[in-house]
Amino acid sequence: MNYSKQKNTKRFNFQVYRNTTAKKAGSNTVTISTRPSDGQYSVSQTSLTMTVKEAQALNNFLNETLSAE
């Protein structure tokens, strides 16, 4: 079964793609890409793709780091 979800913000696009029946490495990915912008933070478009497992590690790191006071 395929699952895809996308969230867009002013500066970024986030996408999760999961294929629960695929056994091939790289079938389940998370992609973060920049959006074109006219503003102060304008950068060339780029994207970062990682496995769901890597994204979960990033999520844990961010939760631990950003909630620490």
N, CA, C and O atoms as a printed pandas DataFrame, in Angstrom:
     atom_number atom_name residue_name chain_id  residue_number  x_coord  y_coord  z_coord
0              1         N          MET        A               1    0.845   -1.177    0.000
1              2        CA          MET        A               1    0.000    0.000    0.000
2              3         C          MET        A               1    0.896    1.248    0.000
3              4         O          MET        A               1    1.868    1.330    0.751
4              5         N          ASN        A               2    0.559    2.186   -0.831
5              6        CA          ASN        A               2    1.312    3.429   -0.929
6              7         C          ASN        A               2    0.681    4.506   -0.061
7              8         O          ASN        A               2   -0.541    4.579    0.064
8              9         N          TYR        A               3    1.521    5.338    0.537
9             10        CA          TYR        A               3    1.076    6.445    1.369
10            11         C          TYR        A               3    1.949    7.643    1.032
11            12         O          TYR        A               3    3.175    7.537    1.003
12            13         N          SER        A               4    1.321    8.776    0.777
13            14        CA          SER        A               4    2.062    9.985    0.475
14            15         C          SER        A               4    1.371   11.157    1.156
15            16         O          SER        A               4    0.149   11.292    1.095
16            17         N          LYS        A               5    2.161   11.997    1.801
17            18        CA          LYS        A               5    1.615   13.178    2.456
18            19         C          LYS        A               5    2.570   14.334    2.222
19            20         O          LYS        A               5    3.788   14.159    2.235
20            21         N          GLN        A               6    2.014   15.503    2.010
21            22        CA          GLN        A               6    2.826   16.678    1.716
22            23         C          GLN        A               6    2.348   17.860    2.547
23            24         O          GLN        A               6    1.150   18.034    2.773
24            25         N          LYS        A               7    3.302   18.670    2.997
25            26        CA          LYS        A               7    3.010   19.911    3.725
26            27         C          LYS        A               7    3.904   20.987    3.130
27            28         O          LYS        A               7    5.101   20.775    2.935
28            29         N          ASN        A               8    3.322   22.130    2.846
29            30        CA          ASN        A               8    4.067   23.244    2.278
30            31         C          ASN        A               8    4.016   24.433    3.223
31            32         O          ASN        A               8    2.972   24.743    3.797
32            33         N          THR        A               9    5.144   25.085    3.375
33            34        CA          THR        A               9    5.197   26.347    4.101
34            35         C          THR        A               9    5.692   27.402    3.130
35            36         O          THR        A               9    5.923   27.115    1.955
36            37         N          LYS        A              10    5.852   28.609    3.612
37            38        CA          LYS        A              10    6.311   29.696    2.748
38            39         C          LYS        A              10    7.684   29.390    2.153
39            40         O          LYS        A              10    7.951   29.738    1.002
40            41         N          ARG        A              11    8.556   28.742    2.927
41            42        CA          ARG        A              11    9.928   28.508    2.472
42            43         C          ARG        A              11   10.258   27.074    2.110
43            44         O          ARG        A              11   11.240   26.830    1.409
44            45         N          PHE        A              12    9.452   26.106    2.575
45            46        CA          PHE        A              12    9.805   24.699    2.374
46            47         C          PHE        A              12    8.623   23.848    1.943
47            48         O          PHE        A              12    7.468   24.163    2.230
48            49         N          ASN        A              13    8.941   22.753    1.242
49            50        CA          ASN        A              13    7.993   21.675    0.945
50            51         C          ASN        A              13    8.489   20.439    1.687
51            52         O          ASN        A              13    9.672   20.103    1.625
52            53         N          PHE        A              14    7.583   19.766    2.385
53            54        CA          PHE        A              14    7.910   18.532    3.094
54            55         C          PHE        A              14    7.055   17.431    2.494
55            56         O          PHE        A              14    5.854   17.617    2.299
56            57         N          GLN        A              15    7.661   16.276    2.196
57            58        CA          GLN        A              15    6.903   15.171    1.631
58            59         C          GLN        A              15    7.366   13.853    2.236
59            60         O          GLN        A              15    8.562   13.603    2.385
60            61         N          VAL        A              16    6.397   13.021    2.578
61            62        CA          VAL        A              16    6.670   11.669    3.069
62            63         C          VAL        A              16    6.067   10.701    2.073
63            64         O          VAL        A              16    4.907   10.838    1.684
64            65         N          TYR        A              17    6.854    9.727    1.664
65            66        CA          TYR        A              17    6.363    8.685    0.765
66            67         C          TYR        A              17    6.693    7.335    1.383
67            68         O          TYR        A              17    7.851    7.047    1.684
68            69         N          ARG        A              18    5.669    6.510    1.571
69            70        CA          ARG        A              18    5.879    5.173    2.129
70            71         C          ARG        A              18    5.198    4.144    1.251
71            72         O          ARG        A              18    4.073    4.338    0.790
72            73         N          ASN        A              19    5.901    3.049    1.029
73            74        CA          ASN        A              19    5.361    1.908    0.303
74            75         C          ASN        A              19    5.503    0.710    1.236
75            76         O          ASN        A              19    6.586    0.140    1.365
76            77         N          THR        A              20    4.424    0.339    1.874
77            78        CA          THR        A              20    4.479   -0.685    2.917
78            79         C          THR        A              20    4.755   -2.080    2.376
79            80         O          THR        A              20    5.150   -2.965    3.136
80            81         N          THR        A              21    4.556   -2.296    1.079
81            82        CA          THR        A              21    4.795   -3.625    0.518
82            83         C          THR        A              21    6.180   -3.757   -0.103
83            84         O          THR        A              21    6.629   -4.874   -0.360
84            85         N          ALA        A              22    6.863   -2.649   -0.350
85            86        CA          ALA        A              22    8.180   -2.699   -0.994
86            87         C          ALA        A              22    9.250   -3.122    0.003
87            88         O          ALA        A              22    9.251   -2.688    1.155
88            89         N          LYS        A              23   10.142   -3.957   -0.447
89            90        CA          LYS        A              23   11.249   -4.398    0.398
90            91         C          LYS        A              23   12.566   -3.746   -0.017
91            92         O          LYS        A              23   13.593   -3.953    0.629
92            93         N          LYS        A              24   12.539   -2.971   -1.076
93            94        CA          LYS        A              24   13.740   -2.342   -1.613
94            95         C          LYS        A              24   14.166   -1.149   -0.751
95            96         O          LYS        A              24   13.329   -0.355   -0.322
96            97         N          ALA        A              25   15.464   -1.032   -0.506
97            98        CA          ALA        A              25   15.986    0.106    0.252
98            99         C          ALA        A              25   15.653    1.397   -0.482
99           100         O          ALA        A              25   15.761    1.468   -1.706
100          101         N          GLY        A              26   15.256    2.400    0.257
101          102        CA          GLY        A              26   14.929    3.680   -0.343
102          103         C          GLY        A              26   13.491    3.807   -0.782
103          104         O          GLY        A              26   13.119    4.810   -1.392
104          105         N          SER        A              27   12.664    2.805   -0.485
105          106        CA          SER        A              27   11.256    2.864   -0.873
106          107         C          SER        A              27   10.459    3.816   -0.003
107          108         O          SER        A              27    9.432    4.345   -0.429
108          109         N          ASN        A              28   10.927    4.034    1.206
109          110        CA          ASN        A              28   10.242    4.910    2.158
110          111         C          ASN        A              28   11.126    6.121    2.404
111          112         O          ASN        A              28   12.193    6.013    3.008
112          113         N          THR        A              29   10.670    7.277    1.928
113          114        CA          THR        A              29   11.530    8.461    1.978
114          115         C          THR        A              29   10.810    9.679    2.525
115          116         O          THR        A              29    9.582    9.774    2.503
116          117         N          VAL        A              30   11.620   10.609    3.019
117          118        CA          VAL        A              30   11.164   11.932    3.440
118          119         C          VAL        A              30   12.004   12.935    2.657
119          120         O          VAL        A              30   13.230   12.832    2.625
120          121         N          THR        A              31   11.351   13.893    2.032
121          122        CA          THR        A              31   12.065   14.902    1.256
122          123         C          THR        A              31   11.713   16.286    1.776
123          124         O          THR        A              31   10.544   16.606    1.996
124          125         N          ILE        A              32   12.739   17.097    1.969
125          126        CA          ILE        A              32   12.575   18.502    2.337
126          127         C          ILE        A              32   13.191   19.304    1.203
127          128         O          ILE        A              32   14.369   19.134    0.887
128          129         N          SER        A              33   12.409   20.169    0.595
129          130        CA          SER        A              33   12.940   20.980   -0.501
130          131         C          SER        A              33   12.594   22.444   -0.269
131          132         O          SER        A              33   11.575   22.775    0.338
132          133         N          THR        A              34   13.466   23.307   -0.765
133          134        CA          THR        A              34   13.228   24.742   -0.632
134          135         C          THR        A              34   12.295   25.202   -1.739
135          136         O          THR        A              34   12.223   24.597   -2.809
136          137         N          ARG        A              35   11.588   26.278   -1.459
137          138        CA          ARG        A              35   10.700   26.876   -2.447
138          139         C          ARG        A              35   11.325   28.172   -2.941
139          140         O          ARG        A              35   12.050   28.826   -2.191
140          141         N          PRO        A              36   11.066   28.549   -4.159
141          142        CA          PRO        A              36   11.584   29.821   -4.648
142          143         C          PRO        A              36   10.994   30.963   -3.826
143          144         O          PRO        A              36    9.822   30.933   -3.451
144          145         N          SER        A              37   11.815   31.959   -3.555
145          146        CA          SER        A              37   11.372   33.062   -2.705
146          147         C          SER        A              37   11.954   34.371   -3.208
147          148         O          SER        A              37   13.064   34.411   -3.739
148          149         N          ASP        A              38   11.196   35.432   -3.035
149          150        CA          ASP        A              38   11.673   36.772   -3.403
150          151         C          ASP        A              38   12.269   37.492   -2.209
151          152         O          ASP        A              38   12.828   38.579   -2.353
152          153         N          GLY        A              39   12.157   36.903   -1.047
153          154        CA          GLY        A              39   12.502   37.593    0.186
154          155         C          GLY        A              39   13.972   37.559    0.538
155          156         O          GLY        A              39   14.827   37.188   -0.266
156          157         N          GLN        A              40   14.230   37.951    1.744
157          158        CA          GLN        A              40   15.582   38.075    2.282
158          159         C          GLN        A              40   16.326   36.743    2.315
159          160         O          GLN        A              40   17.549   36.717    2.184
160          161         N          TYR        A              41   15.599   35.630    2.490
161          162        CA          TYR        A              41   16.230   34.325    2.640
162          163         C          TYR        A              41   16.250   33.532    1.338
163          164         O          TYR        A              41   16.351   32.305    1.354
164          165         N          SER        A              42   16.154   34.222    0.235
165          166        CA          SER        A              42   16.106   33.560   -1.054
166          167         C          SER        A              42   17.377   32.746   -1.309
167          168         O          SER        A              42   18.492   33.250   -1.178
168          169         N          VAL        A              43   17.189   31.501   -1.670
169          170        CA          VAL        A              43   18.298   30.608   -2.007
170          171         C          VAL        A              43   17.926   29.856   -3.273
171          172         O          VAL        A              43   16.761   29.829   -3.668
172          173         N          SER        A              44   18.901   29.254   -3.898
173          174        CA          SER        A              44   18.574   28.426   -5.042
174          175         C          SER        A              44   17.809   27.209   -4.545
175          176         O          SER        A              44   17.973   26.791   -3.399
176          177         N          GLN        A              45   16.986   26.649   -5.395
177          178        CA          GLN        A              45   16.185   25.505   -4.987
178          179         C          GLN        A              45   17.072   24.294   -4.780
179          180         O          GLN        A              45   17.940   23.989   -5.597
180          181         N          THR        A              46   16.839   23.614   -3.681
181          182        CA          THR        A              46   17.592   22.404   -3.369
182          183         C          THR        A              46   16.688   21.469   -2.582
183          184         O          THR        A              46   15.650   21.888   -2.070
184          185         N          SER        A              47   17.077   20.209   -2.485
185          186        CA          SER        A              47   16.269   19.275   -1.711
186          187         C          SER        A              47   17.158   18.275   -0.995
187          188         O          SER        A              47   18.293   18.018   -1.394
188          189         N          LEU        A              48   16.614   17.727    0.062
189          190        CA          LEU        A              48   17.286   16.724    0.875
190          191         C          LEU        A              48   16.330   15.548    1.001
191          192         O          LEU        A              48   15.202   15.708    1.467
192          193         N          THR        A              49   16.773   14.378    0.591
193          194        CA          THR        A              49   15.959   13.176    0.699
194          195         C          THR        A              49   16.645   12.212    1.651
195          196         O          THR        A              49   17.850   11.979    1.559
196          197         N          MET        A              50   15.857   11.653    2.573
197          198        CA          MET        A              50   16.391   10.704    3.544
198          199         C          MET        A              50   15.389    9.579    3.736
199          200         O          MET        A              50   14.222    9.699    3.364
200          201         N          THR        A              51   15.857    8.489    4.320
201          202        CA          THR        A              51   14.954    7.388    4.613
202          203         C          THR        A              51   14.067    7.778    5.786
203          204         O          THR        A              51   14.379    8.720    6.515
204          205         N          VAL        A              52   12.980    7.071    5.970
205          206        CA          VAL        A              52   12.088    7.329    7.091
206          207         C          VAL        A              52   12.835    7.108    8.404
207          208         O          VAL        A              52   12.623    7.845    9.367
208          209         N          LYS        A              53   13.699    6.110    8.450
209          210        CA          LYS        A              53   14.483    5.838    9.661
210          211         C          LYS        A              53   15.410    7.012    9.988
211          212         O          LYS        A              53   15.534    7.399   11.150
212          213         N          GLU        A              54   16.052    7.572    8.979
213          214        CA          GLU        A              54   16.900    8.750    9.186
214          215         C          GLU        A              54   16.063    9.951    9.625
215          216         O          GLU        A              54   16.490   10.731   10.476
216          217         N          ALA        A              55   14.873   10.097    9.044
217          218        CA          ALA        A              55   13.986   11.203    9.415
218          219         C          ALA        A              55   13.527   11.062   10.867
219          220         O          ALA        A              55   13.380   12.064   11.568
220          221         N          GLN        A              56   13.301    9.839   11.319
221          222        CA          GLN        A              56   12.920    9.617   12.712
222          223         C          GLN        A              56   14.066    9.993   13.647
223          224         O          GLN        A              56   13.831   10.558   14.715
224          225         N          ALA        A              57   15.295    9.686   13.258
225          226        CA          ALA        A              57   16.461   10.084   14.061
226          227         C          ALA        A              57   16.570   11.603   14.106
227          228         O          ALA        A              57   16.851   12.168   15.164
228          229         N          LEU        A              58   16.353   12.272   12.978
229          230        CA          LEU        A              58   16.361   13.741   12.943
230          231         C          LEU        A              58   15.254   14.298   13.833
231          232         O          LEU        A              58   15.475   15.255   14.576
232          233         N          ASN        A              59   14.078   13.707   13.761
233          234        CA          ASN        A              59   12.950   14.133   14.592
234          235         C          ASN        A              59   13.282   14.012   16.079
235          236         O          ASN        A              59   13.008   14.931   16.851
236          237         N          ASN        A              60   13.868   12.889   16.484
237          238        CA          ASN        A              60   14.260   12.703   17.883
238          239         C          ASN        A              60   15.291   13.744   18.306
239          240         O          ASN        A              60   15.189   14.319   19.390
240          241         N          PHE        A              61   16.274   13.983   17.458
241          242        CA          PHE        A              61   17.297   14.989   17.750
242          243         C          PHE        A              61   16.675   16.371   17.933
243          244         O          PHE        A              61   16.992   17.069   18.895
244          245         N          LEU        A              62   15.799   16.766   17.022
245          246        CA          LEU        A              62   15.167   18.084   17.104
246          247         C          LEU        A              62   14.287   18.194   18.351
247          248         O          LEU        A              62   14.305   19.216   19.038
248          249         N          ASN        A              63   13.523   17.148   18.641
249          250        CA          ASN        A              63   12.670   17.175   19.831
250          251         C          ASN        A              63   13.499   17.311   21.111
251          252         O          ASN        A              63   13.145   18.080   22.006
252          253         N          GLU        A              64   14.592   16.569   21.193
253          254        CA          GLU        A              64   15.447   16.651   22.372
254          255         C          GLU        A              64   16.136   18.005   22.475
255          256         O          GLU        A              64   16.218   18.587   23.557
256          257         N          THR        A              65   16.626   18.498   21.358
257          258        CA          THR        A              65   17.402   19.734   21.351
258          259         C          THR        A              65   16.519   20.961   21.541
259          260         O          THR        A              65   16.865   21.851   22.318
260          261         N          LEU        A              66   15.403   21.023   20.857
261          262        CA          LEU        A              66   14.562   22.209   20.907
262          263         C          LEU        A              66   13.710   22.290   22.178
263          264         O          LEU        A              66   13.242   23.369   22.540
264          265         N          SER        A              67   13.510   21.168   22.848
265          266        CA          SER        A              67   12.721   21.202   24.087
266          267         C          SER        A              67   13.605   21.395   25.320
267          268         O          SER        A              67   13.097   21.636   26.415
268          269         N          ALA        A              68   14.928   21.289   25.146
269          270        CA          ALA        A              68   15.854   21.458   26.271
270          271         C          ALA        A              68   15.906   22.932   26.685
271          272         O          ALA        A              68   15.961   23.827   25.841
272          273         N          GLU        A              69   15.888   23.162   27.988
273          274        CA          GLU        A              69   15.956   24.551   28.464
274          275         C          GLU        A              69   17.031   24.714   29.478
275          276         O          GLU        A              69   17.236   25.814   29.990
